[in-house]
Amino acid sequence: MLDNFFSGVQMNTLEFTSYICLGSIAAGILGSITGLGGGVVIIPLLTLVFGVDIRYAVGASLVSVIATSSGAASAFVREGFTNVRIAMFLEIATTIGALFGSFIAYYLPEAGISIIFGVILLYSSYLSYRPPLEHNIDIPLDKLAAHLKMNDSYPSLNGIRHYNVYRLPAGFGLMTIAGSISGLLGIGAGAFKVLAMDQVMRLPFKVSTTTSNFMIGVTAAASAGIYLNRGYIDPGLTMPVMLGVLLGSFIGAKILVRTKTQKLRLIFSITVAFLAVEMIYKGLSQGF
């Protein structure tokens, strides 16, 4: 069964499953605390280390993204970090984009998908370590956000902090692009979602990451159905990925509450930059 999509180091099924599960746990932890979703680590892990065809890796990643969202979202909502109103509103845009991206992915070569993946992650890494001005008086309050009661508060190490939501229409537009990236690359587009909420909508970073975790499951589910229909979701690969990411996401949810924002930004930026370079190199090496 593994020969259908696996062309890397020779190993038996038990060894393959064990290594994939361990890597998925690490991916779930990282995806949970940064809001990236486990897919941003899972796809490079499967394609670069284990030699899995990228389309099968994307299929497994989409299922793992759903698991990450399910595992971490409940904890973040309970802790008071996630802005559920924003998440539900922006999911309209990401779902539409995800369906479009999944359709396009069928017609692109594997090398092209790898390069697009890497370029998007590299730019995300650059933007993520440039913290926004959380209280920019030059930006007018968003009347639509106020009307929809999206301004909220979250617990910080120094007590409850209140925040306002800015540029809601711009955020909605960027989420359509994020959904397209999710459907194309199978990563949940957590990096793009976090940056859109953090840099454009001016949400606090922890609110951005936790709200992203809440959203990515719905976005991934819209794409996963298309990949399943095309035969790119294999149970032998998907099951250990999903279980590992689910466990990792629970662990990551506990870590995030006690982690300072600047450390989260640094982890986010370094991880994404490394994976971006690896994926671009892989795509260029394969050629078109």
Backbone torsions as a table, in degrees:
resi	resn	phi	psi	omega
1	MET	NA	-41.7	-177.4
2	LEU	-64.4	-25.1	-178.0
3	ASP	-64.9	-18.9	179.8
4	ASN	-64.0	-29.0	-175.7
5	PHE	-140.2	-2.5	-174.7
6	PHE	-112.8	125.3	-177.6
7	SER	-133.3	21.6	-175.5
8	GLY	-95.0	-141.7	-176.9
9	VAL	-62.8	139.5	-179.4
10	GLN	-71.3	128.9	177.3
11	MET	-160.3	157.6	179.0
12	ASN	-81.0	174.4	-173.9
13	THR	-62.6	-40.5	-179.2
14	LEU	-64.4	-43.5	178.7
15	GLU	-64.4	-44.9	179.1
16	PHE	-57.5	-48.8	-178.2
17	THR	-62.8	-41.0	-178.6
18	SER	-64.6	-47.1	-179.8
19	TYR	-64.1	-41.6	179.1
20	ILE	-63.0	-41.7	-178.8
21	CYS	-64.7	-43.3	179.2
22	LEU	-63.6	-44.4	177.3
23	GLY	-63.2	-35.0	-179.8
24	SER	-69.6	-33.5	176.2
25	ILE	-62.1	-46.0	177.9
26	ALA	-62.2	-40.5	179.2
27	ALA	-63.9	-39.3	179.5
28	GLY	-65.5	-39.3	177.7
29	ILE	-63.1	-49.7	-178.9
30	LEU	-64.3	-44.1	-179.7
31	GLY	-62.9	-34.8	-178.7
32	SER	-70.6	-45.9	-174.7
33	ILE	-77.8	-19.1	-179.3
34	THR	-106.2	-12.4	-177.2
35	GLY	80.2	7.6	-178.4
36	LEU	-74.4	-28.9	-168.0
37	GLY	84.3	147.5	-176.2
38	GLY	-63.9	-21.6	-175.4
39	GLY	-61.4	-29.6	-177.6
40	VAL	-66.4	-21.8	174.8
41	VAL	-100.6	-36.8	-176.1
42	ILE	-61.1	-45.6	-176.4
43	ILE	-63.7	-49.4	174.5
44	PRO	-60.7	-37.5	179.1
45	LEU	-60.8	-48.7	-176.8
46	LEU	-69.5	-41.4	-174.8
47	THR	-81.1	-41.4	-175.3
48	LEU	-83.4	-38.8	-175.9
49	VAL	-90.8	-44.7	-174.1
50	PHE	-103.0	-4.0	175.6
51	GLY	70.8	24.4	179.2
52	VAL	-74.0	139.8	174.4
53	ASP	-57.1	137.4	-170.9
54	ILE	-63.4	-28.9	-179.1
55	ARG	-71.9	-36.4	173.2
56	TYR	-68.5	-36.4	177.4
57	ALA	-63.9	-40.6	178.3
58	VAL	-64.0	-42.3	179.2
59	GLY	-60.6	-46.2	178.0
60	ALA	-65.2	-37.0	-179.5
61	SER	-63.8	-41.5	-179.7
62	LEU	-60.3	-41.2	177.4
63	VAL	-66.4	-39.1	179.3
64	SER	-66.6	-33.7	177.8
65	VAL	-63.3	-40.9	176.9
66	ILE	-62.3	-40.7	179.0
67	ALA	-65.2	-41.8	178.7
68	THR	-59.8	-46.9	-178.8
69	SER	-61.7	-43.2	-179.4
70	SER	-65.6	-39.3	-176.4
71	GLY	-72.5	-42.7	-174.2
72	ALA	-90.1	-32.8	-171.3
73	ALA	-59.9	-42.7	-177.4
74	SER	-62.4	-39.9	179.6
75	ALA	-67.1	-41.5	-178.5
76	PHE	-68.3	-37.5	177.0
77	VAL	-64.4	-43.1	180.0
78	ARG	-63.4	-36.2	-179.7
79	GLU	-77.5	-13.6	177.0
80	GLY	91.1	17.2	-179.5
81	PHE	-89.0	-41.7	-172.3
82	THR	-72.5	134.4	173.0
83	ASN	-95.6	96.5	-172.8
84	VAL	-67.2	-35.5	-179.9
85	ARG	-62.4	-44.3	178.1
86	ILE	-63.8	-44.0	-177.6
87	ALA	-59.5	-47.1	-177.8
88	MET	-66.8	-36.6	179.0
89	PHE	-67.6	-45.7	-176.8
90	LEU	-73.9	-21.0	178.9
91	GLU	-64.3	-25.7	176.5
92	ILE	-59.0	-44.3	-179.1
93	ALA	-70.6	-44.3	-175.6
94	THR	-67.6	-34.0	180.0
95	THR	-67.4	-43.1	176.7
96	ILE	-60.9	-45.4	179.1
97	GLY	-63.8	-37.7	-178.2
98	ALA	-63.4	-40.1	178.3
99	LEU	-64.2	-40.5	178.3
100	PHE	-65.2	-45.7	-179.2
101	GLY	-62.9	-38.8	179.1
102	SER	-64.4	-35.9	178.3
103	PHE	-67.1	-42.5	-179.1
104	ILE	-66.9	-36.0	-175.1
105	ALA	-58.1	-29.4	-177.5
106	TYR	-64.4	-26.0	-172.6
107	TYR	-102.5	-3.2	-179.8
108	LEU	-96.4	144.1	176.1
109	PRO	-70.8	158.8	-178.4
110	GLU	-58.6	-42.2	-179.9
111	ALA	-62.0	-39.6	179.6
112	GLY	-63.7	-41.1	178.5
113	ILE	-64.1	-40.9	179.8
114	SER	-61.8	-44.0	-178.3
115	ILE	-67.4	-43.7	177.6
116	ILE	-59.9	-44.5	177.5
117	PHE	-54.7	-50.5	-176.8
118	GLY	-65.1	-42.3	-179.1
119	VAL	-63.2	-43.6	-180.0
120	ILE	-64.0	-42.2	179.2
121	LEU	-66.9	-38.2	-179.2
122	LEU	-63.9	-43.2	178.2
123	TYR	-67.2	-36.6	177.5
124	SER	-62.7	-39.7	178.9
125	SER	-62.2	-41.6	179.9
126	TYR	-63.5	-45.2	-176.9
127	LEU	-71.3	-33.2	-171.5
128	SER	-66.2	-27.8	-177.9
129	TYR	-93.7	12.5	175.8
130	ARG	-107.8	90.1	-173.1
131	PRO	-64.2	139.9	179.4
132	PRO	-76.8	164.9	172.2
133	LEU	-82.7	108.2	-172.1
134	GLU	-69.0	-21.4	-178.9
135	HIS	-130.8	70.6	-178.5
136	ASN	-89.3	107.8	-175.1
137	ILE	-73.1	-12.1	179.7
138	ASP	-79.9	-13.3	179.9
139	ILE	-94.7	120.8	-179.4
140	PRO	-69.2	151.9	177.1
141	LEU	-63.5	142.7	-179.2
142	ASP	-83.9	113.3	-177.0
143	LYS	-66.8	-35.7	179.3
144	LEU	-65.2	-42.5	178.6
145	ALA	-63.1	-40.1	178.4
146	ALA	-66.1	-40.5	179.8
147	HIS	-63.9	-37.1	-180.0
148	LEU	-86.5	3.9	176.9
149	LYS	58.5	47.8	-179.1
150	MET	-92.6	-18.0	175.5
151	ASN	-66.1	136.5	-170.0
152	ASP	-150.9	-163.9	178.4
153	SER	-142.1	165.5	178.2
154	TYR	-149.7	155.7	179.4
155	PRO	-79.3	132.8	175.7
156	SER	-121.7	176.6	179.3
157	LEU	-65.3	-19.7	-179.9
158	ASN	-106.4	18.4	-179.7
159	GLY	107.2	-173.3	-178.2
160	ILE	-70.3	132.5	178.2
161	ARG	-120.3	134.1	178.5
162	HIS	-97.2	149.7	178.7
163	TYR	-146.0	158.1	175.9
164	ASN	-111.4	155.0	178.7
165	VAL	-101.4	130.1	-179.2
166	TYR	-115.7	156.8	170.9
167	ARG	49.8	51.1	-179.3
168	LEU	-61.1	-44.3	178.0
169	PRO	-60.4	-39.9	178.2
170	ALA	-64.5	-40.9	177.3
171	GLY	-62.2	-38.4	178.7
172	PHE	-62.4	-43.2	178.9
173	GLY	-63.8	-42.6	179.3
174	LEU	-66.9	-30.6	178.7
175	MET	-69.7	-27.4	173.9
176	THR	-64.6	-41.3	176.2
177	ILE	-65.3	-42.2	179.1
178	ALA	-60.1	-40.3	177.8
179	GLY	-63.8	-39.0	178.1
180	SER	-64.2	-41.1	177.3
181	ILE	-62.8	-40.3	179.7
182	SER	-61.4	-47.7	-179.7
183	GLY	-65.9	-33.7	-178.8
184	LEU	-75.3	-42.2	-170.3
185	LEU	-109.4	-13.0	178.4
186	GLY	70.6	28.7	-175.5
187	ILE	-109.1	1.9	-175.8
188	GLY	77.1	-13.2	-179.7
189	ALA	54.8	32.0	-179.4
190	GLY	-60.2	-37.5	-179.7
191	ALA	-60.6	-45.0	-178.4
192	PHE	-70.0	-37.9	179.5
193	LYS	-65.7	-44.7	179.1
194	VAL	-60.6	-44.3	-178.8
195	LEU	-66.8	-38.3	178.8
196	ALA	-62.9	-43.8	-180.0
197	MET	-73.8	-35.8	-177.1
198	ASP	-76.6	-48.3	-173.1
199	GLN	-88.4	-36.9	-175.1
200	VAL	-95.7	-49.2	-176.4
201	MET	-86.6	-6.8	174.8
202	ARG	63.3	33.0	174.7
203	LEU	-79.2	147.3	173.9
204	PRO	-56.6	148.1	-171.7
205	PHE	-59.3	-41.5	-179.9
206	LYS	-66.9	-34.5	175.5
207	VAL	-66.9	-39.5	179.2
208	SER	-62.9	-46.1	-177.4
209	THR	-67.9	-41.2	-178.2
210	THR	-72.3	-38.1	176.7
211	THR	-66.5	-37.0	175.4
212	SER	-61.0	-44.4	177.8
213	ASN	-58.7	-38.2	179.3
214	PHE	-66.1	-35.9	-173.3
215	MET	-82.4	-35.2	-166.6
216	ILE	-64.1	-26.4	179.8
217	GLY	-64.6	-42.8	179.5
218	VAL	-66.4	-42.8	179.2
219	THR	-61.9	-44.7	-179.2
220	ALA	-66.0	-37.4	-179.9
221	ALA	-61.7	-35.3	178.7
222	ALA	-64.5	-34.6	-179.6
223	SER	-84.4	-34.0	-173.9
224	ALA	-61.1	-35.0	179.4
225	GLY	-60.7	-38.0	179.6
226	ILE	-69.5	-43.6	178.3
227	TYR	-64.8	-36.9	177.1
228	LEU	-63.1	-43.6	179.7
229	ASN	-62.1	-30.1	-179.0
230	ARG	-92.0	2.1	174.3
231	GLY	83.6	18.2	-176.9
232	TYR	-97.7	9.7	174.4
233	ILE	-114.7	105.6	-177.6
234	ASP	-103.3	125.2	-176.8
235	PRO	-58.2	-36.0	-178.2
236	GLY	-63.8	-27.4	177.4
237	LEU	-95.1	-40.2	-172.2
238	THR	-69.9	-38.4	-174.4
239	MET	-61.3	-52.6	179.1
240	PRO	-64.3	-32.1	177.0
241	VAL	-64.2	-47.7	-176.8
242	MET	-63.8	-46.6	-178.0
243	LEU	-65.0	-41.2	179.5
244	GLY	-65.1	-44.4	-179.9
245	VAL	-66.0	-38.0	179.4
246	LEU	-61.7	-44.9	177.7
247	LEU	-64.5	-44.2	179.6
248	GLY	-62.3	-35.2	-178.7
249	SER	-67.4	-35.0	176.0
250	PHE	-65.5	-42.4	178.9
251	ILE	-64.6	-44.0	-179.4
252	GLY	-62.4	-36.0	178.7
253	ALA	-61.2	-36.1	178.5
254	LYS	-71.2	-36.2	-178.5
255	ILE	-69.6	-41.3	-173.8
256	LEU	-58.7	-40.4	-176.4
257	VAL	-58.1	-30.4	-174.8
258	ARG	-104.1	8.7	-175.9
259	THR	-105.1	138.5	178.6
260	LYS	-73.8	148.6	-175.7
261	THR	-58.4	-42.8	-177.0
262	GLN	-63.8	-35.1	176.7
263	LYS	-67.0	-37.8	177.5
264	LEU	-62.4	-42.4	179.0
265	ARG	-61.4	-41.8	-178.8
266	LEU	-65.5	-45.5	177.4
267	ILE	-59.8	-47.3	179.3
268	PHE	-55.7	-51.6	-173.9
269	SER	-66.2	-48.0	-177.8
270	ILE	-64.5	-45.3	-178.5
271	THR	-62.2	-47.1	-177.6
272	VAL	-65.7	-39.2	179.8
273	ALA	-63.7	-43.7	-180.0
274	PHE	-62.5	-47.5	-179.1
275	LEU	-66.1	-33.8	179.3
276	ALA	-62.7	-47.4	-179.6
277	VAL	-62.0	-42.0	-179.6
278	GLU	-63.2	-42.5	-177.9
279	MET	-70.9	-38.2	177.2
280	ILE	-63.6	-43.6	179.3
281	TYR	-61.5	-42.2	179.6
282	LYS	-62.6	-44.1	-179.4
283	GLY	-64.0	-43.1	179.7
284	LEU	-67.0	-34.7	-179.8
285	SER	-67.8	-35.5	-179.3
286	GLN	-73.1	-36.3	-175.7
287	GLY	74.0	177.8	-177.3
288	PHE	-106.7	NA	NA
